Amino acid sequence: MQAPRLKASDLACRRGDRLLFAGLDIDLAPGNALHLAGPNGIGKTSLLRLLAGLARPYAGTVEREGEVGWIDEHAALDPDLPLGQALRFWERLDGSAAPERNVRAMGVDHLLDVPVRFLSTGQRKRAAFVRLLNRHCRIWLLDEPLNGLDAHAAVTVEGLIATHCVGGGICVIASHQPLAIDGIGRLELDAHSPSPEEGA
Ligand SMILES: Nc1ncnc2c1ncn2[C@@H]1O[C@H](COP(=O)(O)OP(=O)(O)OP(=O)(O)O)[C@@H](O)[C@H]1O
């Protein structure tokens, strides 16, 4: 399997008439985890979207080697299906090797008969992690992955991220919460001074 790489050079992002950030460089190799921090609305999700290729940069480039696994507040599971069936739909597409193990690891094995729409916020987040683990992507881009999780599940997720990186993966995490992960880097986004063009 090819080693993952995630590199952003001189990256700028504009949303509406606001330049959120500019001149940003990120270079992540196998084993690297990066915590994106900063106040609400500063551009953490926007940066993750650029890194994922879901949005086009205003300036600069993103180079990506390896498939991206994404977590945000949407579980991407059919709300009308029982959780087990909703997960199985993706397992077939993802070619999951050990779905039962991942279901147990995220502690949702007792919820497989419950329709996804009845799951709590934290239960839905756990289910989203089952799907992420099933996919074996080398690059994880996680937007507030600890939101809604209890303390025990948060420790589980921190462990999963650490294991993913020790195994040669890359992970970028936007989070307002501290992350207990050995060796994790930190990028604090702060307010970008408006360009003359913006102020005009
Ligand atoms: N599609 C869009 N069009 C215009 N502005 C947008 C769009 N999406 C986001 N924004 C704006 O871009 C700014 C950055 O949003 P973003 O979601 O990246 O921030 P964030 O740092 O992730 O915030 P939070 O900590 O609240 O999750 C915000 O002011 C937001 O309103």
The ligand as an SDF file (V2000), in Angstrom:
LIG
                    3D

 31 33  0  0  0  0  0  0  0  0999 V2000
  -20.6230   28.1230    2.0890 N   0  0  0  0  0  0  0  0  0  0  0  0
  -20.2900   29.2140    2.7650 C   0  0  0  0  0  0  0  0  0  0  0  0
  -20.4670   30.4390    2.2510 N   0  0  0  0  0  0  0  0  0  0  0  0
  -20.1210   31.5630    2.9230 C   0  0  0  0  0  0  0  0  0  0  0  0
  -19.5320   31.5300    4.1320 N   0  0  0  0  0  0  0  0  0  0  0  0
  -19.3320   30.3330    4.6890 C   0  0  0  0  0  0  0  0  0  0  0  0
  -19.6940   29.1240    4.0410 C   0  0  0  0  0  0  0  0  0  0  0  0
  -19.3370   28.0800    4.8560 N   0  0  0  0  0  0  0  0  0  0  0  0
  -18.7900   28.6380    5.9430 C   0  0  0  0  0  0  0  0  0  0  0  0
  -18.7870   29.9750    5.8390 N   0  0  0  0  0  0  0  0  0  0  0  0
  -18.2400   30.9100    6.8100 C   0  0  0  0  0  0  0  0  0  0  0  0
  -16.8490   30.6740    6.9120 O   0  0  0  0  0  0  0  0  0  0  0  0
  -16.4200   30.9150    8.2360 C   0  0  0  0  0  0  0  0  0  0  0  0
  -15.6300   29.7120    8.7130 C   0  0  0  0  0  0  0  0  0  0  0  0
  -16.5060   28.6200    8.9040 O   0  0  0  0  0  0  0  0  0  0  0  0
  -15.9330   27.2250    9.4240 P   0  0  0  0  0  0  0  0  0  0  0  0
  -17.1160   26.3160    9.5030 O   0  0  0  0  0  0  0  0  0  0  0  0
  -14.8020   26.8300    8.5650 O   0  0  0  0  0  0  0  0  0  0  0  0
  -15.3990   27.6300   10.8750 O   0  0  0  0  0  0  0  0  0  0  0  0
  -14.9030   26.7080   12.0750 P   0  0  0  0  0  0  0  0  0  0  0  0
  -13.5860   27.2460   12.5230 O   0  0  0  0  0  0  0  0  0  0  0  0
  -14.9470   25.2750   11.6860 O   0  0  0  0  0  0  0  0  0  0  0  0
  -16.0150   27.0280   13.1680 O   0  0  0  0  0  0  0  0  0  0  0  0
  -16.5810   26.1850   14.4240 P   0  0  0  0  0  0  0  0  0  0  0  0
  -15.5170   26.1880   15.4810 O   0  0  0  0  0  0  0  0  0  0  0  0
  -17.7840   26.9860   14.8280 O   0  0  0  0  0  0  0  0  0  0  0  0
  -16.9450   24.8210   13.9060 O   0  0  0  0  0  0  0  0  0  0  0  0
  -17.6610   31.2190    9.0490 C   0  0  0  0  0  0  0  0  0  0  0  0
  -17.7620   32.6200    9.2260 O   0  0  0  0  0  0  0  0  0  0  0  0
  -18.7830   30.6930    8.2070 C   0  0  0  0  0  0  0  0  0  0  0  0
  -19.9640   31.4370    8.3960 O   0  0  0  0  0  0  0  0  0  0  0  0
  1  2  1  0
  2  3  1  0
  2  7  2  0
  3  4  2  0
  4  5  1  0
  5  6  2  0
  6  7  1  0
  6 10  1  0
  7  8  1  0
  8  9  2  0
  9 10  1  0
 10 11  1  0
 11 12  1  0
 11 30  1  0
 12 13  1  0
 13 14  1  0
 13 28  1  0
 14 15  1  0
 15 16  1  0
 16 17  2  0
 16 18  1  0
 16 19  1  0
 19 20  1  0
 20 21  2  0
 20 22  1  0
 20 23  1  0
 23 24  1  0
 24 25  2  0
 24 26  1  0
 24 27  1  0
 28 29  1  0
 28 30  1  0
 30 31  1  0
M  END
$$$$
